[in-house]
Amino acid sequence: MNITVVGAGIVGSAIAYELASRGASVRLIDSRGVARGATRASAGILAPQIEGHIPELRKLAACSLAMYDDFIRRVERDSRRTIEYKRNGTLQVALDDQEAAVLAGDAQALARDGVEHTLLDRESARRLAPSLSARVTSALLVPSHGYVAASPLTEAIVDAARARGVRLITSAVRSIEGASATARVVTDDGIIDSDVVVVASGSWSVPSRPSAGPPVKPIRGQLVQLRCDDALTTHVIWGQACYLVPWSDGTVLVGATVEDVGFDERPTAEGVRKLLSAAIGLVPSLERAQFEEVRVGFRPKSVDELPIVGRSETMPSVFYAMGHYRNGVLLAPLTAALMADLVLEDKERAELALVRPGRLANA
């Protein structure tokens, strides 16, 4: 089967890789190149029990996280790259009694669901992470969580996909047509005809006409990169106003703002100030950290904050894989498997029922 995947962020790249791994002939097209959209500004946190704020999302995220070890092994093998990937746990931190009460409720929910966790008091939390503020009142450790370096992972996925025969094309997509048995992508450099087109271009998803595609809204996220000489922690730290991801090279990612500003890609002093203030509130030693850069990306948000994955309701040769919002990195392995099953085998896994495009027909 001949397939064109539009969008070379982590979701589109993972789909192209999975399709090619199963024998399809695949083109991967993106006007900006690899990992230049939301993926570039992602901290790569893998935390279903935090990000899964509704049951459906939590189910999808937990399923995808369970696939991650094998996914990383495959990508590293086929790309011949080593990817920074750690399942070292998240540490949610409370800085007052109100936040502590929320953490206690979260711990009870995890206990009901059978998820391994530990609710720590002030002393235990600071023994585990001495860099935490003296204001900490409690912390919730979920050891199954972790992080992955999102952009390097995406670049490795594309290398792995190329090793499987995927062709990468850098060109702007102007329209997509899929009402007939053949799908067509019109680009600045010509027309590409395929058996199937998969639209996975996030906030830049292009329907065949302005009103044809499912609703996706760009939400700007700013993320700050610092360099810290002091030992921070081995865990991802999650507070009410920011999160901190310590990488093995001494950098710390601080994220992320959530801003409904359309396609304004400019970083702001206000966004950076809020992130730095929140980060220093959690870990005071970050006041001495070096500022390296601010990154900006647009997270594609659907109306119900669940991904949109499946066949178009109006174009039988077009499939959607978009609307992953803040969880594209976490959901990439599952999305790739769902799409490959559906496109190549007409097989629908149970998780697909939660994310079909048709649910948003009246949105």
MILOBA-785359 format. One record per atom (N, C-alpha, C): residue in one letter; x, y, z. Coordinates in steps of 0.2 Angstrom, whole numbers, plus 5000, padded with zeros to 4 digits. Example, Ala and Ser with C-alpha at 12.3 -4.5 7.8 and 13.67 -1.06 7.14 Angstrom:
BEGIN
A506649725039A506249785039A506649845039S506449895035S506849955036S506450005039
END
This chain:
BEGIN
M500449945000M500050005000M500450065000N500250114996N500650184996N500350235000I500650265005I500350305010I500750365011T500450425011T500750485013T500550515020V501050525024V500950555031V501050625031V500650665032V500750745033V500850765040G501450785041G501650805048G502250765050A502850795052A503450755054A503550775061G503050785065G503150795072G503250725075I503150715082I503250645084I502750595082V502050625082V501550575080V501550555073G501650605068G501750585061G502350545060S502850555063S503450515062S503350445064A503050435070A502950375073A502450335069I501950365066I501550335061I501850305055A502250355052A502650335046A503150275047Y503450275053Y503950225055Y503550155056E502950155059E502550095060E502250065054L502050115050L501750085043L502350055039A502850085039A503450065035A503749995038S503749995044S503949935048S503449875046R502849885044R502349835042R502349825035G502749855031G502849845024G502549895019A502249945022A501949995017A502550045014S502350075008S502750125005S502550185008V502950225011V502750285015V503150345013R502750405011R503050475011R502950505017L503350545020L503250585026L503450655024I502950705024I502950775022I502850825027D503250875027D503150925032D503550985030S503251045029S503551105027S504151135031R504051115038R504551145043R505151095044G505051035042G505550985043G505350945049V505850905052V505650855057V505650895064A505150885068A505050905075A505150975076R504851015071R504851085072R504251125075G503751085076G503151115079G503051105086A502551075089A502451065096A502951015099T503250975095T503750925097T504350965100R504551015096R505151055098R505151085105A504551105107A504451135114A504151085119S504251025118S503950975122S504550955127A504350945134A504850925139A504850845139G504350815135G504450735134G504250705141I503750735145I503550695151I503150645150L503250585153L502850525152L502450515159A501850545160A501550535166A500750535165P500550475164P499850465163P499450485169Q499650475175Q499250485181Q499250555183I499650605180I499650675181I499250705175E499450685169E499150715163E498450695161G498350635163G497650605162G497150625167H496950685166H496450725170H495750695169I495650665164I494950635163I495050555162P494550515164P494750445163P494950415156E494650445151E494750415144E495450435143L495750495144L496450515143L496850465147R496750455153R497150415158R497250345155K496650315152K496650255150K497150245143L497050295139L497450295133L498250305135A498350355139A499050365141A499350315144A499050275149A499350215152A499450165147C499050155143C499150105137C499750115133S499850185131S500450205127S501050195131L501050215138L501650215142L501850135142A501450095143A501550025143A501949995137M501850035131M502150015125M502850045124Y503050095129Y503650135127Y504350095128D504450055132D505050015133D505249985126D504749945123D504849915117D504849965111F504550015111F504550065106F505250095106I505550115111I506250145112I506750095109R506650035111R507149975109R507149975101R506549975098R506449965091R506750025088V506650085090V506850145087V507650145087E507950135093E508650135094E508950085090R508650025089R508949975085R508949995077D508450025075D508350035068D508650105066S508750145071S509050215069S509850215071R510050165075R510750165078R510850225082R510450245085R510450305090R510350285097T510650315102T510450315109T510050365111I509450355114I508950405116I508950415123E508950475126E508850485133E508150475135Y508050415139Y507350395141Y507450365148K507050395153K507150375159K506450365162R506350305166R505750295170R505950305177N506150365179N506350375186N505850405190G505250415188G504650435192G504550515192T503950525194T503750595195T503650615202L503850675204L503750695211L503250755211Q502650745213Q502150805213Q502250835220V502350905220V502550935226V501950985228A501850985235A501351035238A501751085242L501551145241L501851195245L501451235250D500851205251D500451235256D499851175258D499451185263D499051135265D498451125260Q498251175256Q497751165251Q498051115246E498651125243E498951085238E499051015241A499251015248A499350945251A498650905251A498150935252A497450905252A497350875245V497550915240V497450885233V497850825232L498450825234L498950765233L498650705237A498350715243A498150665247A497550635243G497150675240G496550645236G496850605230D497350635227D497650595221D497950535223A498250525229A498550465232A497950415233Q497350435235Q496850395236Q496550365230A496550405225A496350385218A496850335215L497450345216L497950295213L497950235217A497750235224A497650175227A497050135225R496550165223R495950135221R496050095214D496550135210D496650105203D497250055203G497550045209G498049995209G498750025207V498850085206V499450115204V499950125209E500550105208E501050105213E501250185215H501250205221H501450275223H501650275230T501950335232T502050345239T501950415240L501550425246L501350495248L501850515253L502250565252L502850575257L502650645261D502850645267D502850705271D503450745270R503450805273R503950855272R504650825272E504750795278E505450765279E505650715274S505250675272S505350615267S505450645260A505050695259A505150725252A505850765251R506050795256R506650835256R507250785256R507150725260R507750675260R507750645252L507250635249L507250615242L507550665237A507350725238A507550785234A507750845238P508350845240P508550895245P508550965242S508550975235S508451035232S507851065233L507251035235L506651065235L506551115241S506151165239S506051215244S505851195251A506051235256A505851215263A505151225264R504751255259R504051265260R503651205258V503951155256V503651095254V503251065260T502651045259T502251015264T502150935263S502150915257S502050845255S502250835248A502350775246A502450755239A502250685237L502050675231L501750615229L502250585223L502550525225L502950495220L502650445216V502650445210V502450395205V502950365201P503250305204P503950285201P503850255193S503250245191S503250215184S503250275179H503250335181H503250395176H503950405174G504050455170G504750465168G504750525162Y505250525158Y505250565152Y505750535147V505650575141V506050555135V506250615132A506850625129A507050685125A506650685119A506150725118A505650725113A505950735106S506350795105S506550805098S507150755096P507550735100P508050685098P507650615097L507150605100L506750545099L506450545092T506150605091T505850615084T506350605078E506950635079E507450635074E507650555073A507650525079A507850455078A507350415075I506750425076I506150395073I506150405066V506350465063V506350475056V506950435053D507550435057D508050395054D507850325054A507550295059A507350225059A506850215053A506350265052A505850265046A506250265039R506750305039R507150305032R507450235031A507750205037A508050145036A507550085034R506850105035R506350055032R506050085026G506350135023G506150155016G505750215015V505650245021V505150305021V505550365018R505250405013R505450455010R505250525013L505750565016L505550625019L505550685014I504950725013I504850775009I504750845013T505150895011T505050955014T504651005009S504051015010S503651055006S502951075009A502751135008A502051155011A501451115007V501051095012V500451065009V499851115008R499551115002R499051165001R498351135002S498251075000S497651045001S497650965001I497150935003I497150865003I496450845001E496450794996E495850774993E495850694994G495250674997G495250594998G494550564997A494050604993A493450574992A493350514988S493850504984S493850444979S494250394982A494450334978A494850284980A495550304981T495750354978T496450384978T496450444982A496950454986A497050514990A497550564986R497450624987R497950674983R498150724988V498750744988V499050794992V499350844987V499150904988V499350964983V499851004987T500451004985T501051034988T501251094984D501751134987D502051184983D502451164977D502651094978D503151064973D502851014969G502151014969G501850964965G501250924968I501050874965I500450834967I500750764969I500450744975I500650674977I500050634977D499950574974D499450534974D499650474978S499150454982S499250394986S498650354987D498750294990D498150254992D497750284998V498150315002V497950345009V498350395011V498050445014V498350505017V498250505024V498750515028V498650515036V498850595037V498350625040V498450695042V498650695049A499350715051A499550715057A499950775059S499750835056S500150895056S499950945062G499650915067G499550955073G499151015072S499351075074S498951135074S498951155067W499351125062W499351145055W498951105051S498551055054S498251005050S497851045044V497851015038V497551045032V497051005030P496351025030P495850985027P495750995020S495350965016S495250975009S494951045008R494551065013R494251135012R494251165019P494151225020P494251255027P493751225032S493151205030S492651175035S492651095036A493151065032A493050995031A493350955037G493850975040G494250935045G493950945052P494150895057P493950905064P494250965067P493850995072P494151055075P494751045080V495251085078V495851085082V496051155083K496251175089K496451235091K497151245093P497551295091P498251295093P498251335100I498651295104I498751325111I499551335112R499751405113R500451415113R500751395120G501251355119G501651335125G502351365125Q502551395130Q503251425131Q503651375136L504251355134L504651315139L505351345139V505651345145V506251375146V506751325148Q507351335145Q507951285146Q508451325150L508651295156L509151315160L509751265161R510251295163R510851245165R511051255172C511051195176C511151205183C511751165185D512251195188D512851165191D512651125197D512151145201D512051105207D511651045205A511650995209A511250935208A510550945210L510150935205L509450955206L509050895209T508850845205T508450785207T508550735202T508350675203T508350625198T507650615196H507150655198H506450645197H506250705193V505650695189V505350755186V504950785192I504950845193I504650885198I504050915195W503450905199W502850935196W502550985201G502451045200G502151085205G501451115202Q501151155205Q500451185203Q500551235197A501151265197A501251315191A501751305186C502151245187C502651225182C502851155184Y503251125179Y503651065180Y504351075178L504751035181L505451035180L505750965178V506050965172V506350895170V507150905169P507450875174P508150875174P508450825169W508850845164W509150795160W509850775162S510150725159S510750695162S511350745160D511250795155D511850835153D511850905158G511450905163G511450965167G510951015166T510551005160T510051055158T509451035162V509051085163V508351085166V507851115162L507351075160L506751105156L506251125161V505951195160V505451215164V504851235160G504351205161G503751215157G503051215161A502551225158A502551265151A501851305152T501951365148T501351405148T500751375144V500151395145V499551375141V499251435139E499351455133E499051525130E498651515124D498051545124D497651545118D497751605114V498251605110V498351665106V498451655099G498051605096G498151595089G498851565087F499051595081F499751565079F500251615080D500251655086D500751705088D501351665091E501851655087E502451605090E502951645094R502851705095R503351745099R503351735106P503951715109P504051715117P503851775120T503651775126T503551835130T503851845136A504051905138A504351915145A503951885150E503251895150E502751875155E502851805156G502851765150G502851695150G503451665154V504051695152V504651675155V504651695162R504451755164R504451775171R504051725175K503451705173K503051665177K503351595178L503651565172L503951505173L504551505178L505051555177L505551555181L505351565189S504851605190S504651625197S504451555200A503951525196A503751455199A504251405200A504751405195A505251355196A505751365202I505851435203I506251445209I505951435215G505251445215G504851435221G504851355223L504951315218L504951245219L505751225221V506151255218V506851235219V507251295219P507451325225P507751395226P508351395222S508751345222S509451345219S509451365212L508851355208L508851375201L508851445200E508851485205E509051565205E509751575202R510151525203R510851535201R510951495194A510451465191A510551435185A510651475179Q510951455174Q511051495168Q510451485163F510251545160F509751545156F510051525149E509751475146E509951455139E509551475133E508851455134E508451475129E507751465131V507251495127V506551485127V506251455121R505851405121R505551375115R504851385115V504551385109V503851405109V503551345104G502951315106G502651275101G501951275102F501551255097F500851255097F500551185098R500251175104R499951115105R499251105102P499051055098P498451055095P497851025100K497451065102K496951055106K496251035103S495950985104S495250965102S494750995107V494150995105V493651015110V493550985116D493650915116D493650875122D494350855125E494850885122E495550875124E495750795123L495350755119L495650695117L495850695110P496350655108P496550645101P496050635097I496150645090I495650635085I496050585080V495850525081V496250465077V495750425074G495750415067G495350375063G495150395056R494750365053R494550375046R494150445046S494250485041S493750545040S493050515039E492550555041E491850545040E491650555033T492050605029T491850625023T492350605017M492950585019M493450565014M493750495016P493450445012P493650375014P494450365014S494750405010S495550385009S495950435013V495650465018V495950515022V495850485030F496450485033F496350465041F496750525045Y496450535051Y496650585055Y497050555061A497550595063A497950575069A498150645072M497750675075M497850745077M497550765084G497650825087G497250845093G497550815099H498250795099H498550765105H498650815110Y498550875109Y498650935114Y499350925118R499350915124R499950915128R500250845128N499950795125N500150725126N500450685120G500650725115G500850695108G501450645109V501950665114V502550625115V502250555118L501850565124L501650505127L501250465123L500850485119L500350445115L500550425108A501150445107A501450425100A501450345099P501750305103P501750235101P501050205100L500550225105L499850195104L499550225098T499650285096T499350315090T499550285084A500250265084A500550235078A500250165077A500150125082A499950065082A499150065080L498750105083L498050115081L498050125073M498450175071M498350195064M498550135059A499150105061A499350055057A498849995056D498549975062D498049925062D497449945058L497250005058L496650025055L496850035047V497350065045V497450075038V497650015035L498149975038L498349915034L497949855035E497649845041E497249785042E496549795043D496249855043D495549875044D495349845051K495849845056K495749815062K495649875067E495149875072E495049925076E495149905083R495649925087R495749915094R495249945098A495149925104A494649945108A494750025110E495450045110E495550115112E495350165106L495250135100L495050185095L494350215096A493950175100A493250195101A493250265105L493750275108L493850345112L494050405108V494350395102V494650445099V494350455091R493850425089R493650425083R493450495081P493550515075P493450585073P492650605073G492250545072G491550555071G491250585078R491550575083R491250595090R491250675090L491550705086L491650785086L491250815080A490750775077A490450795071A490050855072N489750855078N489350915080N489650965085A490350955085A490651005090A490751075087
END
